[in-house]
């Protein structure tokens, strides 16, 4: 159920908002409808990260040392 809390949207604006919500719900349903993970992959930290961690650059070692 979608409820307009503020404002007075036009029918076209409501249709556009509903189209976005339905498209998002369909995309989420298609992604989550895959096969369940095997138990050995449940604790995989890569499963939690949304983006891969970037690899350090060629001179990144020089920036890791802070003289005291």
C-alpha positions in Angstrom: 0.0 0.0 0.0 1.3 3.4 -0.9 0.0 6.5 0.9 0.7 10.1 0.0 1.6 11.9 3.2 2.2 15.4 2.0 1.4 17.4 -1.1 -1.1 16.8 -3.9 0.5 14.8 -6.7 -1.1 14.6 -10.1 -2.2 11.2 -11.5 0.9 11.3 -13.7 3.2 11.8 -10.8 1.6 8.9 -8.9 1.9 6.7 -11.9 5.6 7.5 -12.2 6.2 6.9 -8.5 4.4 3.6 -8.7 6.3 2.5 -11.8 9.6 3.1 -10.0 8.5 1.2 -6.9 7.2 -1.7 -9.0 10.4 -1.8 -11.0 12.5 -1.8 -7.9 10.5 -4.6 -6.3 10.7 -6.7 -9.5 14.5 -6.2 -9.6 14.9 -7.2 -5.9 12.7 -10.2 -6.4 14.6 -11.4 -9.4 18.0 -11.1 -7.5 16.8 -12.7 -4.3 15.1 -15.6 -6.0 18.4 -17.4 -6.7 19.5 -20.6 -5.1 20.3 -20.4 -1.4 23.9 -20.2 -0.3 25.6 -23.4 0.9 26.5 -23.3 4.6 30.2 -22.9 4.0 29.5 -19.6 2.3 27.4 -18.1 5.1 30.4 -16.6 6.9 32.1 -15.3 3.8 33.0 -11.6 4.4 32.8 -10.8 0.7 29.1 -11.6 0.9 28.5 -8.6 3.2 30.7 -6.1 1.3 28.7 -4.2 -1.4 31.8 -3.1 -3.3 35.1 -4.8 -3.7 38.0 -3.2 -1.7 40.2 -1.2 -4.1 43.8 -2.5 -4.5 46.5 -0.3 -3.2 48.5 1.7 -5.8 52.2 1.3 -6.6 53.4 3.9 -4.1 50.8 3.3 -1.4 53.5 1.9 0.9 55.1 5.3 1.2 51.9 6.8 2.6 51.4 4.2 5.3 54.3 5.4 7.4 53.8 8.4 9.7 57.1 9.5 11.4 56.6 10.3 15.1 
